[in-house]
């Protein structure tokens, strides 16, 4: 008889919602969009923690048009914070794009930023610097320890819900009242 693990639930195109029991300050109150999840690990982007810089300021630093754009740029995670990611619906033909689902793509090449700055890019997008990464089995351990809640993602929440409402909105979609999440629940 072998000691077999249950099949891995694929969380690609899901949201991870930080529970009050998650001790990592990088993710407190965070909502992570999972872009890839498999036997080799997990890759995601925080979608509700804006940096203190606008997209227009980033475009100006890159000598691109679009300095007028006030869109927030998110702290995508603590890994490679100098690396940029644009999450968007299928649109355009960019140099480096990966499809997450039928409705969502992630692009890492400068050409999409140039197009956005010239008002020729996708109408709906989210820009993040850095990413969240987990080695093989690490996220599953955190899930088993009640560090995260999960639910299927929606493009509406990614692009239409204001960033400051995303945490409570995704919890509400899961049927959870954020006020009922208490760190003392289950502890004597």
C-alpha positions as CSV (number, residue, x, y, z in Angstrom):
1,X,0.0,0.0,0.0
2,X,1.4,3.5,-0.9
3,X,0.9,6.7,0.9
4,X,-0.8,8.7,-1.9
5,X,-1.6,12.4,-1.7
6,X,-5.0,13.6,-2.9
7,X,-4.9,15.3,-6.3
8,X,-3.8,18.9,-6.3
9,X,-6.7,21.3,-6.6
10,X,-5.7,23.7,-9.3
11,X,-6.2,27.3,-8.0
12,X,-5.2,29.0,-11.3
13,X,-7.7,31.8,-12.0
14,X,-8.8,31.9,-8.3
15,X,-8.5,34.5,-5.6
16,X,-6.6,33.9,-2.4
17,X,-7.9,36.0,0.5
18,X,-5.7,36.5,3.5
19,X,-7.2,35.3,6.7
20,X,-6.6,37.0,10.0
21,X,-4.4,34.0,11.0
22,X,-1.9,34.8,8.2
23,X,1.2,36.2,10.0
24,X,3.0,37.6,7.0
25,X,2.6,41.4,6.9
26,X,3.1,41.5,3.1
27,X,-0.3,39.9,2.8
28,X,-2.3,41.3,5.7
29,X,-5.8,42.1,4.3
30,X,-4.6,41.0,0.8
31,X,-6.4,39.5,-2.2
32,X,-4.1,37.6,-4.5
33,X,-5.0,36.7,-8.1
34,X,-3.5,33.3,-8.9
35,X,-2.0,33.3,-12.4
36,X,-0.4,29.9,-12.2
37,X,-0.6,26.9,-9.8
38,X,0.8,23.4,-10.3
39,X,3.1,20.8,-9.1
40,X,6.1,23.2,-9.4
41,X,4.6,26.0,-7.3
42,X,2.3,29.0,-7.4
43,X,2.5,32.5,-8.9
44,X,0.1,35.3,-8.1
45,X,-0.4,39.0,-7.9
46,X,-1.8,41.1,-5.0
47,X,-4.6,43.2,-6.4
48,X,-5.6,45.4,-3.5
49,X,-2.4,47.0,-2.2
50,X,-1.5,50.1,-4.3
51,X,1.9,51.6,-4.2
52,X,2.4,55.3,-3.7
53,X,2.9,55.9,-7.4
54,X,0.6,56.2,-10.3
55,X,0.8,54.5,-13.7
56,X,1.5,57.9,-15.3
57,X,4.6,58.4,-13.1
58,X,5.9,54.9,-14.0
59,X,5.4,55.6,-17.7
60,X,7.2,58.9,-17.4
61,X,10.1,57.1,-15.6
62,X,10.2,54.8,-18.6
63,X,10.2,57.7,-21.1
64,X,6.8,56.8,-22.4
65,X,3.7,58.8,-23.1
66,X,0.8,58.6,-20.6
67,X,2.0,60.7,-17.8
68,X,-1.6,61.9,-17.3
69,X,-2.8,58.4,-16.2
70,X,-3.8,58.3,-12.6
71,X,-4.4,54.5,-12.4
72,X,-2.9,52.9,-9.4
73,X,0.1,50.5,-9.6
74,X,-0.1,47.6,-7.1
75,X,2.5,46.0,-5.0
76,X,2.0,42.6,-6.7
77,X,4.1,40.8,-4.0
78,X,7.4,40.7,-2.3
79,X,9.3,38.9,-5.1
80,X,11.1,40.8,-7.8
81,X,9.5,44.1,-7.1
82,X,11.2,45.8,-10.0
83,X,9.3,43.4,-12.5
84,X,6.1,44.7,-14.0
85,X,2.9,42.7,-14.8
86,X,-0.2,43.9,-16.7
87,X,-3.4,41.9,-16.1
88,X,-6.0,42.4,-18.8
89,X,-8.8,40.8,-20.8
90,X,-7.7,39.3,-24.2
91,X,-6.7,42.3,-26.3
92,X,-3.8,43.0,-28.7
93,X,-0.7,41.0,-29.7
94,X,2.0,41.7,-27.2
95,X,5.6,40.3,-27.1
96,X,5.1,38.4,-23.8
97,X,1.6,37.4,-22.8
98,X,0.3,34.3,-21.0
99,X,-3.4,33.4,-20.9
100,X,-4.6,32.6,-17.4
101,X,-8.1,31.9,-18.5
102,X,-10.4,32.6,-21.5
103,X,-11.1,36.0,-20.0
104,X,-7.7,37.1,-18.4
105,X,-4.2,37.4,-19.7
106,X,-0.9,38.6,-18.1
107,X,1.6,40.6,-20.1
108,X,5.1,41.4,-19.0
109,X,6.5,43.2,-22.1
110,X,6.9,47.0,-22.4
111,X,4.9,47.2,-25.6
112,X,1.6,47.0,-23.7
113,X,2.6,49.8,-21.4
114,X,3.5,51.9,-24.4
115,X,0.1,51.2,-26.0
116,X,-1.7,52.0,-22.7
117,X,0.2,55.3,-22.6
118,X,-0.9,56.1,-26.1
119,X,-4.5,55.2,-25.4
120,X,-4.2,52.2,-27.7
121,X,-4.0,49.4,-25.1
122,X,-6.8,47.4,-23.4
123,X,-9.5,49.5,-21.7
124,X,-9.5,47.4,-18.6
125,X,-6.2,46.5,-17.0
126,X,-4.4,46.2,-13.7
127,X,-0.6,47.0,-13.3
128,X,1.5,45.4,-10.6
129,X,5.2,45.5,-9.6
130,X,6.5,42.3,-8.1
131,X,4.7,39.1,-7.5
132,X,3.8,36.5,-4.8
133,X,5.4,33.1,-5.2
134,X,5.2,29.8,-3.4
135,X,7.4,26.8,-3.9
136,X,5.9,23.3,-4.6
137,X,3.6,22.4,-1.7
138,X,4.1,25.6,0.2
139,X,0.7,27.1,-0.6
140,X,-1.0,23.9,0.2
141,X,0.6,23.9,3.7
142,X,-0.6,27.5,4.2
143,X,-4.1,26.5,3.1
144,X,-4.1,23.6,5.5
145,X,-3.1,26.1,8.3
146,X,-6.1,28.3,7.5
147,X,-3.8,31.2,6.3
148,X,-5.9,31.7,3.1
149,X,-9.5,31.4,1.9
150,X,-10.0,30.7,-1.8
151,X,-12.7,31.3,-4.4
152,X,-13.0,31.4,-8.2
153,X,-11.8,34.7,-9.7
154,X,-14.0,37.2,-11.6
155,X,-12.9,39.8,-14.1
156,X,-15.5,42.1,-12.6
157,X,-13.6,42.1,-9.3
158,X,-10.2,42.5,-11.0
159,X,-11.2,45.5,-13.1
160,X,-14.4,47.1,-11.9
161,X,-14.5,47.0,-8.1
162,X,-12.4,49.8,-6.5
163,X,-9.2,48.4,-5.0
164,X,-10.2,49.4,-1.4
165,X,-13.4,47.3,-1.7
166,X,-11.9,44.1,-3.2
167,X,-11.2,42.4,0.2
168,X,-14.7,42.8,1.6
169,X,-16.3,42.2,-1.8
170,X,-14.6,38.8,-2.4
171,X,-15.4,37.8,1.2
172,X,-19.1,38.8,0.7
173,X,-19.1,36.7,-2.5
174,X,-17.9,33.8,-0.4
175,X,-20.8,34.4,2.1
176,X,-18.4,35.7,4.8
177,X,-19.0,38.8,6.8
178,X,-15.5,40.4,7.4
179,X,-16.7,41.5,10.8
180,X,-17.1,37.9,11.8
181,X,-13.5,37.0,11.1
182,X,-11.8,37.1,14.5
183,X,-8.3,35.9,15.3
184,X,-9.5,34.6,18.6
185,X,-12.1,32.2,17.1
186,X,-11.2,28.6,18.0
187,X,-8.6,29.7,20.6
188,X,-9.1,29.3,24.4
